[in-house]
Amino acid sequence: MSPIYEIEFEAKAYDDLKEIADYLAEYSLKALQKFQKHLENHLKLLRKMPKVGSVPRDIFLRKKGYRFLLLENYLLFYVIENNKIIVRRIIHQKRDYFKIL
């Protein structure tokens, strides 16, 4: 049986989540609930299959070990270290995430 990976959020990823939740709550509570459910499902999947995320095309991000998942209109960026998944950022897909990361 494969190991279950622990998931850790960096402080900036928590800040991203708060901003997303605040924005969606203002826009629509239903949209917020949908986002939360998608996030929960993606995290469950990552715990079991950490390499499910795509490897970025950008060489700089690839060399740093980044992977990402599409989470509705957001990109969840993470790295795998030992048996731990570290969520670095959750960024809207229209933002210039190269500058942010």
VMD Tcl script that builds the backbone (N, CA, C; Angstrom):
set m [mol new atoms 303]
animate dup $m
set s [atomselect $m all]
$s set {name element resname resid chain x y z} {
  {N N MET 1 A 0.842 -1.180 0.000}
  {CA C MET 1 A 0.000 0.000 0.000}
  {C C MET 1 A 0.887 1.243 0.000}
  {N N SER 2 A 0.585 2.188 -0.850}
  {CA C SER 2 A 1.401 3.399 -0.918}
  {C C SER 2 A 1.108 4.323 0.257}
  {N N PRO 3 A 2.122 5.092 0.634}
  {CA C PRO 3 A 1.961 5.964 1.805}
  {C C PRO 3 A 0.966 7.094 1.535}
  {N N ILE 4 A 0.347 7.552 2.591}
  {CA C ILE 4 A -0.520 8.720 2.532}
  {C C ILE 4 A 0.359 9.919 2.869}
  {N N TYR 5 A 0.356 10.898 2.009}
  {CA C TYR 5 A 1.206 12.067 2.170}
  {C C TYR 5 A 0.537 13.107 3.061}
  {N N GLU 6 A 1.337 13.734 3.870}
  {CA C GLU 6 A 0.882 14.844 4.699}
  {C C GLU 6 A 0.855 16.093 3.814}
  {N N ILE 7 A -0.101 16.976 4.053}
  {CA C ILE 7 A -0.178 18.223 3.287}
  {C C ILE 7 A 0.048 19.395 4.228}
  {N N GLU 8 A 0.941 20.267 3.809}
  {CA C GLU 8 A 1.282 21.456 4.593}
  {C C GLU 8 A 1.096 22.686 3.689}
  {N N PHE 9 A 0.485 23.720 4.225}
  {CA C PHE 9 A 0.313 24.969 3.485}
  {C C PHE 9 A 1.324 25.985 3.994}
  {N N GLU 10 A 2.056 26.605 3.078}
  {CA C GLU 10 A 2.916 27.714 3.476}
  {C C GLU 10 A 2.028 28.918 3.795}
  {N N ALA 11 A 2.575 29.877 4.511}
  {CA C ALA 11 A 1.807 31.055 4.935}
  {C C ALA 11 A 1.194 31.789 3.744}
  {N N LYS 12 A 1.943 31.906 2.654}
  {CA C LYS 12 A 1.418 32.610 1.478}
  {C C LYS 12 A 0.244 31.859 0.858}
  {N N ALA 13 A 0.264 30.545 0.921}
  {CA C ALA 13 A -0.855 29.755 0.395}
  {C C ALA 13 A -2.100 29.970 1.253}
  {N N TYR 14 A -1.914 30.067 2.584}
  {CA C TYR 14 A -3.046 30.383 3.459}
  {C C TYR 14 A -3.601 31.769 3.137}
  {N N ASP 15 A -2.711 32.721 2.901}
  {CA C ASP 15 A -3.152 34.069 2.523}
  {C C ASP 15 A -3.940 34.025 1.215}
  {N N ASP 16 A -3.450 33.234 0.255}
  {CA C ASP 16 A -4.162 33.086 -1.018}
  {C C ASP 16 A -5.565 32.525 -0.784}
  {N N LEU 17 A -5.654 31.494 0.051}
  {CA C LEU 17 A -6.960 30.892 0.345}
  {C C LEU 17 A -7.916 31.892 0.980}
  {N N LYS 18 A -7.391 32.700 1.898}
  {CA C LYS 18 A -8.237 33.702 2.551}
  {C C LYS 18 A -8.747 34.713 1.535}
  {N N GLU 19 A -7.865 35.190 0.662}
  {CA C GLU 19 A -8.281 36.143 -0.380}
  {C C GLU 19 A -9.333 35.537 -1.300}
  {N N ILE 20 A -9.129 34.292 -1.701}
  {CA C ILE 20 A -10.092 33.614 -2.577}
  {C C ILE 20 A -11.431 33.465 -1.868}
  {N N ALA 21 A -11.390 33.009 -0.623}
  {CA C ALA 21 A -12.628 32.816 0.137}
  {C C ALA 21 A -13.365 34.138 0.337}
  {N N ASP 22 A -12.641 35.194 0.667}
  {CA C ASP 22 A -13.271 36.513 0.843}
  {C C ASP 22 A -13.928 36.982 -0.455}
  {N N TYR 23 A -13.225 36.814 -1.555}
  {CA C TYR 23 A -13.745 37.240 -2.849}
  {C C TYR 23 A -14.991 36.432 -3.219}
  {N N LEU 24 A -14.894 35.110 -3.110}
  {CA C LEU 24 A -16.019 34.262 -3.493}
  {C C LEU 24 A -17.222 34.462 -2.578}
  {N N ALA 25 A -16.975 34.659 -1.291}
  {CA C ALA 25 A -18.069 34.890 -0.344}
  {C C ALA 25 A -18.820 36.165 -0.694}
  {N N GLU 26 A -18.092 37.166 -1.142}
  {CA C GLU 26 A -18.706 38.426 -1.541}
  {C C GLU 26 A -19.509 38.238 -2.831}
  {N N TYR 27 A -18.997 37.401 -3.694}
  {CA C TYR 27 A -19.613 37.158 -4.999}
  {C C TYR 27 A -20.807 36.200 -4.870}
  {N N SER 28 A -20.565 35.045 -4.231}
  {CA C SER 28 A -21.600 34.017 -4.130}
  {C C SER 28 A -21.175 32.950 -3.116}
  {N N LEU 29 A -22.020 32.722 -2.128}
  {CA C LEU 29 A -21.713 31.669 -1.155}
  {C C LEU 29 A -21.715 30.290 -1.821}
  {N N LYS 30 A -22.539 30.130 -2.820}
  {CA C LYS 30 A -22.577 28.856 -3.548}
  {C C LYS 30 A -21.247 28.621 -4.271}
  {N N ALA 31 A -20.689 29.669 -4.861}
  {CA C ALA 31 A -19.391 29.560 -5.537}
  {C C ALA 31 A -18.303 29.214 -4.529}
  {N N LEU 32 A -18.373 29.817 -3.342}
  {CA C LEU 32 A -17.393 29.518 -2.289}
  {C C LEU 32 A -17.497 28.056 -1.867}
  {N N GLN 33 A -18.706 27.576 -1.662}
  {CA C GLN 33 A -18.897 26.175 -1.265}
  {C C GLN 33 A -18.387 25.217 -2.343}
  {N N LYS 34 A -18.632 25.568 -3.586}
  {CA C LYS 34 A -18.151 24.741 -4.701}
  {C C LYS 34 A -16.624 24.705 -4.720}
  {N N PHE 35 A -15.998 25.864 -4.538}
  {CA C PHE 35 A -14.538 25.933 -4.501}
  {C C PHE 35 A -13.990 25.094 -3.347}
  {N N GLN 36 A -14.599 25.228 -2.179}
  {CA C GLN 36 A -14.138 24.479 -1.013}
  {C C GLN 36 A -14.235 22.974 -1.241}
  {N N LYS 37 A -15.320 22.535 -1.877}
  {CA C LYS 37 A -15.497 21.111 -2.158}
  {C C LYS 37 A -14.432 20.624 -3.153}
  {N N HIS 38 A -14.163 21.429 -4.179}
  {CA C HIS 38 A -13.120 21.063 -5.158}
  {C C HIS 38 A -11.754 20.991 -4.469}
  {N N LEU 39 A -11.467 21.959 -3.620}
  {CA C LEU 39 A -10.193 21.960 -2.899}
  {C C LEU 39 A -10.067 20.708 -2.040}
  {N N GLU 40 A -11.104 20.392 -1.307}
  {CA C GLU 40 A -11.091 19.204 -0.448}
  {C C GLU 40 A -10.846 17.935 -1.274}
  {N N ASN 41 A -11.524 17.811 -2.410}
  {CA C ASN 41 A -11.349 16.631 -3.266}
  {C C ASN 41 A -9.939 16.550 -3.843}
  {N N HIS 42 A -9.396 17.682 -4.251}
  {CA C HIS 42 A -8.032 17.702 -4.798}
  {C C HIS 42 A -7.004 17.340 -3.721}
  {N N LEU 43 A -7.212 17.817 -2.508}
  {CA C LEU 43 A -6.270 17.499 -1.433}
  {C C LEU 43 A -6.317 16.012 -1.081}
  {N N LYS 44 A -7.512 15.428 -1.092}
  {CA C LYS 44 A -7.629 13.984 -0.855}
  {C C LYS 44 A -6.864 13.205 -1.926}
  {N N LEU 45 A -7.011 13.642 -3.166}
  {CA C LEU 45 A -6.315 12.988 -4.268}
  {C C LEU 45 A -4.799 13.127 -4.123}
  {N N LEU 46 A -4.344 14.331 -3.778}
  {CA C LEU 46 A -2.901 14.563 -3.612}
  {C C LEU 46 A -2.306 13.693 -2.511}
  {N N ARG 47 A -3.044 13.490 -1.443}
  {CA C ARG 47 A -2.539 12.664 -0.337}
  {C C ARG 47 A -2.202 11.255 -0.804}
  {N N LYS 48 A -2.985 10.761 -1.743}
  {CA C LYS 48 A -2.783 9.394 -2.232}
  {C C LYS 48 A -1.888 9.331 -3.467}
  {N N MET 49 A -1.982 10.356 -4.317}
  {CA C MET 49 A -1.254 10.360 -5.594}
  {C C MET 49 A -0.589 11.722 -5.796}
  {N N PRO 50 A 0.512 11.977 -5.113}
  {CA C PRO 50 A 1.121 13.310 -5.147}
  {C C PRO 50 A 1.634 13.758 -6.512}
  {N N LYS 51 A 1.898 12.824 -7.391}
  {CA C LYS 51 A 2.426 13.204 -8.708}
  {C C LYS 51 A 1.319 13.402 -9.739}
  {N N VAL 52 A 0.083 13.487 -9.274}
  {CA C VAL 52 A -1.046 13.674 -10.183}
  {C C VAL 52 A -1.006 15.049 -10.849}
  {N N GLY 53 A -0.395 16.017 -10.208}
  {CA C GLY 53 A -0.312 17.365 -10.760}
  {C C GLY 53 A 0.609 17.442 -11.955}
  {N N SER 54 A 0.343 18.416 -12.803}
  {CA C SER 54 A 1.169 18.631 -13.987}
  {C C SER 54 A 2.495 19.286 -13.621}
  {N N VAL 55 A 3.512 18.992 -14.403}
  {CA C VAL 55 A 4.817 19.631 -14.252}
  {C C VAL 55 A 4.792 20.880 -15.131}
  {N N PRO 56 A 5.156 22.041 -14.585}
  {CA C PRO 56 A 5.134 23.269 -15.392}
  {C C PRO 56 A 6.093 23.188 -16.574}
  {N N ARG 57 A 5.749 23.891 -17.641}
  {CA C ARG 57 A 6.623 23.964 -18.814}
  {C C ARG 57 A 7.856 24.808 -18.529}
  {N N ASP 58 A 7.688 25.790 -17.660}
  {CA C ASP 58 A 8.778 26.708 -17.336}
  {C C ASP 58 A 9.920 25.955 -16.662}
  {N N ILE 59 A 11.112 26.080 -17.204}
  {CA C ILE 59 A 12.285 25.355 -16.697}
  {C C ILE 59 A 12.615 25.755 -15.262}
  {N N PHE 60 A 12.516 27.048 -14.945}
  {CA C PHE 60 A 12.809 27.539 -13.598}
  {C C PHE 60 A 11.903 26.855 -12.572}
  {N N LEU 61 A 10.607 26.809 -12.850}
  {CA C LEU 61 A 9.659 26.184 -11.925}
  {C C LEU 61 A 9.872 24.678 -11.855}
  {N N ARG 62 A 10.168 24.077 -12.997}
  {CA C ARG 62 A 10.408 22.637 -13.038}
  {C C ARG 62 A 11.623 22.261 -12.197}
  {N N LYS 63 A 12.699 23.050 -12.317}
  {CA C LYS 63 A 13.913 22.764 -11.547}
  {C C LYS 63 A 13.689 22.895 -10.047}
  {N N LYS 64 A 12.748 23.757 -9.659}
  {CA C LYS 64 A 12.430 23.926 -8.237}
  {C C LYS 64 A 11.480 22.841 -7.728}
  {N N GLY 65 A 11.053 21.948 -8.629}
  {CA C GLY 65 A 10.218 20.819 -8.235}
  {C C GLY 65 A 8.726 21.111 -8.177}
  {N N TYR 66 A 8.331 22.221 -8.761}
  {CA C TYR 66 A 6.911 22.581 -8.722}
  {C C TYR 66 A 6.057 21.632 -9.550}
  {N N ARG 67 A 4.859 21.428 -9.069}
  {CA C ARG 67 A 3.772 20.778 -9.795}
  {C C ARG 67 A 2.552 21.653 -9.554}
  {N N PHE 68 A 1.528 21.465 -10.374}
  {CA C PHE 68 A 0.318 22.245 -10.145}
  {C C PHE 68 A -0.921 21.460 -10.536}
  {N N LEU 69 A -2.026 21.843 -9.903}
  {CA C LEU 69 A -3.342 21.308 -10.218}
  {C C LEU 69 A -4.252 22.459 -10.578}
  {N N LEU 70 A -5.132 22.223 -11.521}
  {CA C LEU 70 A -6.142 23.215 -11.859}
  {C C LEU 70 A -7.304 23.035 -10.895}
  {N N LEU 71 A -7.622 24.099 -10.208}
  {CA C LEU 71 A -8.678 24.085 -9.199}
  {C C LEU 71 A -9.672 25.175 -9.585}
  {N N GLU 72 A -10.614 24.803 -10.436}
  {CA C GLU 72 A -11.539 25.752 -11.053}
  {C C GLU 72 A -10.723 26.796 -11.814}
  {N N ASN 73 A -10.776 28.066 -11.420}
  {CA C ASN 73 A -10.020 29.127 -12.119}
  {C C ASN 73 A -8.662 29.395 -11.471}
  {N N TYR 74 A -8.252 28.535 -10.583}
  {CA C TYR 74 A -7.016 28.747 -9.826}
  {C C TYR 74 A -6.027 27.621 -10.086}
  {N N LEU 75 A -4.772 27.943 -9.910}
  {CA C LEU 75 A -3.697 26.961 -10.013}
  {C C LEU 75 A -3.120 26.756 -8.615}
  {N N LEU 76 A -3.139 25.517 -8.171}
  {CA C LEU 76 A -2.585 25.166 -6.869}
  {C C LEU 76 A -1.170 24.656 -7.114}
  {N N PHE 77 A -0.174 25.435 -6.693}
  {CA C PHE 77 A 1.233 25.078 -6.889}
  {C C PHE 77 A 1.768 24.397 -5.639}
  {N N TYR 78 A 2.467 23.292 -5.845}
  {CA C TYR 78 A 3.006 22.546 -4.707}
  {C C TYR 78 A 4.317 21.871 -5.089}
  {N N VAL 79 A 5.015 21.442 -4.057}
  {CA C VAL 79 A 6.219 20.638 -4.229}
  {C C VAL 79 A 6.078 19.402 -3.343}
  {N N ILE 80 A 6.804 18.373 -3.694}
  {CA C ILE 80 A 6.807 17.134 -2.911}
  {C C ILE 80 A 8.160 17.022 -2.231}
  {N N GLU 81 A 8.146 16.890 -0.929}
  {CA C GLU 81 A 9.389 16.701 -0.157}
  {C C GLU 81 A 9.194 15.517 0.771}
  {N N ASN 82 A 9.940 14.456 0.519}
  {CA C ASN 82 A 9.802 13.211 1.269}
  {C C ASN 82 A 8.356 12.741 1.182}
  {N N ASN 83 A 7.691 12.535 2.300}
  {CA C ASN 83 A 6.283 12.116 2.282}
  {C C ASN 83 A 5.373 13.285 2.625}
  {N N LYS 84 A 5.744 14.465 2.154}
  {CA C LYS 84 A 4.978 15.667 2.454}
  {C C LYS 84 A 4.738 16.458 1.174}
  {N N ILE 85 A 3.546 16.986 1.054}
  {CA C ILE 85 A 3.196 17.888 -0.036}
  {C C ILE 85 A 3.112 19.278 0.572}
  {N N ILE 86 A 3.872 20.189 -0.005}
  {CA C ILE 86 A 3.881 21.562 0.500}
  {C C ILE 86 A 3.198 22.449 -0.536}
  {N N VAL 87 A 2.055 22.990 -0.152}
  {CA C VAL 87 A 1.320 23.888 -1.040}
  {C C VAL 87 A 1.960 25.262 -0.892}
  {N N ARG 88 A 2.509 25.755 -1.998}
  {CA C ARG 88 A 3.221 27.030 -1.963}
  {C C ARG 88 A 2.303 28.211 -2.236}
  {N N ARG 89 A 1.461 28.093 -3.267}
  {CA C ARG 89 A 0.577 29.204 -3.645}
  {C C ARG 89 A -0.666 28.653 -4.320}
  {N N ILE 90 A -1.742 29.444 -4.280}
  {CA C ILE 90 A -2.959 29.174 -5.042}
  {C C ILE 90 A -3.277 30.487 -5.742}
  {N N ILE 91 A -3.109 30.494 -7.057}
  {CA C ILE 91 A -3.108 31.734 -7.829}
  {C C ILE 91 A -4.125 31.632 -8.965}
  {N N HIS 92 A -4.862 32.712 -9.183}
  {CA C HIS 92 A -5.807 32.729 -10.297}
  {C C HIS 92 A -5.029 32.502 -11.590}
  {N N GLN 93 A -5.597 31.699 -12.470}
  {CA C GLN 93 A -4.874 31.312 -13.683}
  {C C GLN 93 A -4.593 32.459 -14.641}
  {N N LYS 94 A -5.301 33.580 -14.502}
  {CA C LYS 94 A -5.045 34.720 -15.385}
  {C C LYS 94 A -3.930 35.626 -14.860}
  {N N ARG 95 A -3.488 35.385 -13.638}
  {CA C ARG 95 A -2.386 36.200 -13.097}
  {C C ARG 95 A -1.049 35.700 -13.626}
  {N N ASP 96 A -0.071 36.555 -13.591}
  {CA C ASP 96 A 1.272 36.199 -14.047}
  {C C ASP 96 A 1.995 35.468 -12.904}
  {N N TYR 97 A 1.749 34.166 -12.822}
  {CA C TYR 97 A 2.289 33.406 -11.697}
  {C C TYR 97 A 3.797 33.274 -11.738}
  {N N PHE 98 A 4.436 33.480 -12.891}
  {CA C PHE 98 A 5.910 33.447 -12.947}
  {C C PHE 98 A 6.491 34.523 -12.053}
  {N N LYS 99 A 5.894 35.694 -12.073}
  {CA C LYS 99 A 6.378 36.796 -11.236}
  {C C LYS 99 A 6.080 36.543 -9.763}
  {N N ILE 100 A 4.979 35.864 -9.488}
  {CA C ILE 100 A 4.557 35.626 -8.113}
  {C C ILE 100 A 5.396 34.543 -7.457}
  {N N LEU 101 A 5.710 33.494 -8.212}
  {CA C LEU 101 A 6.462 32.382 -7.653}
  {C C LEU 101 A 7.937 32.695 -7.622}
}
mol reanalyze $m
mol bondsrecalc $m
mol representation Tube
mol addrep $m
